[in-house]
Amino acid sequence: MAYEFFQYGQPHPCLVVNPEPQLPTMTIPIAGVPRGGTTMVAAAVHALGVDLGPAKDMGAFTFEDQSMNGELHTRLSYIKRRNTERQVWGWKDPTAIVSMRELFFALRNPRLILVFRDMMASIDSEMRFDEHNSIEPRRTFTDLAEATTNWWASNMEFISRTTFPTLLVSYERALQHPETFVNQLAAFLGLTPTQEQVQEAMTRINPRGGYLKMDEQGQPIRVLEPPTETVPETQPLPAE
């Protein structure tokens, strides 16, 4: 399994596994673990011009194309249609590695984006999600730690066995170095974004965590200050 650092020895947000040249047609799955930062990465990919699904789904906080959540035959039919409509498209699903095992043969030149987040933060977010939504019975820290560990074991097994070009993203480093992250993301996808697109993608990186609400066109309704500045206190957003 080959690796490619954007600049070896520097604390950059991304690492490429199985580097390969970009092709004119590509499918871009965005995966990780539940509450693991995939929404932020999907929002940035979308801002760079990649079609991740219908506008109504892009405006629902999580950037998840709901047509990719159905039965297997429905998803395969949807992939076939998407392949005819777009040369480059993708979808975000925190647990996409599971479905990739069933769908990869239908995907054209997949370039996987796999998001890493501090496991303690993911578990804490899951626990707060359960509390916020009054989910019973409540999952314990031990339950969630075991589940998250199992997700990551499955993810790492998949990328160790595949030859797909894969971008490993550090969620925390992306928050710390948003412009570097966006530029590395664009480079992996073979995109040449305008400065406006880069700025738009950076705008969608929420330094407080949580979600940025989008309108029906997938544009931010509430634009946060640049990550280097203090964010004013407002009503809390749902936690990622």
N, C-alpha and C positions, 0 to 999 in steps of 0.2 A: 504494500500500500504506500503510494508516494505522497509526500507532503510538500507544500509550497508556502513559505512565509512571505508576506508582502515585504517585510524588512526584518531579517532575522535578528533576534536579540532586543527588539523594540516591543513595548507593550501595546501592540496593535489589537484591534477588536476581532480580527478574522484570521483564519487559517484555512488553506485550500487542501483538500484531500483528493487524490486522483486528478491532478490538473490536466485539463484537455482544452484545446482551442474551442471557442464558441462556434456554434453552427447557426445557419439562418433560421432553422426551426428548433424550438426548445420548449420543454415543459418544466415548470419551476414549482415543485412542492416545497412548502415551508412547514417544518415540523420541529418537535422538541418534546416537551412534557406539558401536562395541564398546568396552567398558571405559570408558565415558564418564559414569558417574554415574546412569544411568537407574534402577538398582535402588533407590537411596536415594529418588528422587522417587516411584517406584511404591509403595514402602513407606509413604511419607507419605500418598499419595492413598488407599491402602487403609485406613490408620488413620482417615481422615476419613469412611469409610463407603462408598466407591465399590467396587463388585464388579469385581474384576480377574480372576476365574477361580476354579476349584475350589480348595478348601482344601488339597488335597494338593500342588498346584502352588505355592500361596502359601507353603507350608512348606519349599520347596526352595531357599532362599537367594536366588534370582534374581527371584522374583515374575513368572515368565513362564508364561502360560496355554499349555500345550503343544498344545492343540487349535487354536491359531492358527498353528502351524508346519507344517501338513500341506499336501497338494495344494490347488490353488486351489478346485476344486469342493467339497472337504471344508470349507475355511474359509468359503466362501460359505454352505454349508448350516448351519454352526455359527453364523455371524453372524445368519442368519435366526432360528434358535432362540433365541439370546441376546436378539434384539430383542423376541421375544414374552414372554420371561421377566422382563426388566428394562427400566424406563424409562431408567435411567442405568447404563451399564457401560463398561468399557474393557479395555485390555490393554497390556502393556509388551513392547516388542521394540526393542532398540537400532537395528535396521535397518528399522523399520516403514515408513519413507518409501518404500522399494522396494515393499512389498506394498500400501501405500496407493494407489499408482497403479492397481492392479488391483482394489482393494476399495472405493474411496471411494464408488462409486455405491450400494453396499449399506449404507453407514453412515448412521445417522440423526443429522443435525445434529452432525457431528464437531467437537470442540474439541481441537485438537492441543496436546500439551505436548512441547516440544523442548528437550533438556538440553544445555547447553554445558559442557565441561570443558577445562581447560588441556591443550593437545594434547600437550605433553611428558609430562604425567602419564598420559594415556591410552596413549601409546606405551610408556612405562616399564612400565605395568601389563600390557600385552600381552606384553612381553618376559619379565616375571617369570612370567606365566601359562604361556608356552611352557616356561620352565625348570622350573617347579614340576611340570608335567605331562609332562616329558620328550618334548616334541613335536619331531620331526625331519622335515625339516630345519628348523633354527631360522630364524625370520624376522629379517632384519637391521633395524637402526634405519631405514635408508633405505627398505626395503620397507614398513615400518609407517607411516612418515611419509607416503609416497606414498598408501597405502591410506586413511589417516585424512583426508588432504587431499581425496581423491576423494569420500569419504563426505560431507564437509562441503559440497563443491561441489554434490553431488546434493541435499543437504538444503536448501541456500539457493536452489537453482533451483526446488525444489518450492514453498517458501513464498512465493517471489516471484511465482509464477504462480497460487497458489490464493487463494480468498477465505475460507478457513476461519479462524475465530478461533484464534489460536495464542499460547501462553504460552512465551516464551523464558526459560529458567531458567539462571542461573549457578550451577553446582555449588559453586564455591568460596565465593561469597557466601552461598549457602544454609547452608553449614557455619558461616560467621561470624555469620549472623543468622537462626538457626533459627525463632524465633517470627515474625519478619517474613515469612520465606519461607512458613511454614505458613498464615499469615493471607492472604497474597497468593494462594496456591494455592487456598484455599477461596473467596476472592472471585471468582477467575476461573471457578471451577466453579459458582458460585452456591450454595454450601453455607453453612449456618449451624451450624457444629460447636459442641458443648459445650466447656467448658474442659477437660474430661477427654479429649475427642478431640484437642484441640490439643496437650495434654501428651503424649498417646500418639504423635501424629505426630512431635513433637519428639524423643521417646525413640528413634524409629527412624532419626534422623539420627546417623550414627556419626562423631564428630569425628576418628577415626583413619583413616577410609576403610574399605574392606573391607565385609563383610556381617554383618548380625545374623541369626542363625538363628531361624526361626519354628517354632512347633509346628503341629499339624494344623489348628488354628483360626486360624492366621495371627497368633498372638500371640508377642512376643519371648520366647525361652527365657532369654537372657542379657541383662538390661537394663543398659545403660551408665549411668554418672553423667551428669547434665546437661552439655551441651557447654561450659558456662562453668567447669566444675570439672576437676580433674586426673583422668584415667582411670587406674585401677590397672592395672599390668602383668598380663596373662594370656596364655594361649596365643594365638598369632597367628591371625587369621582369614584366609580366602582373600582375596586382593587384588581389589578391584573393577576 
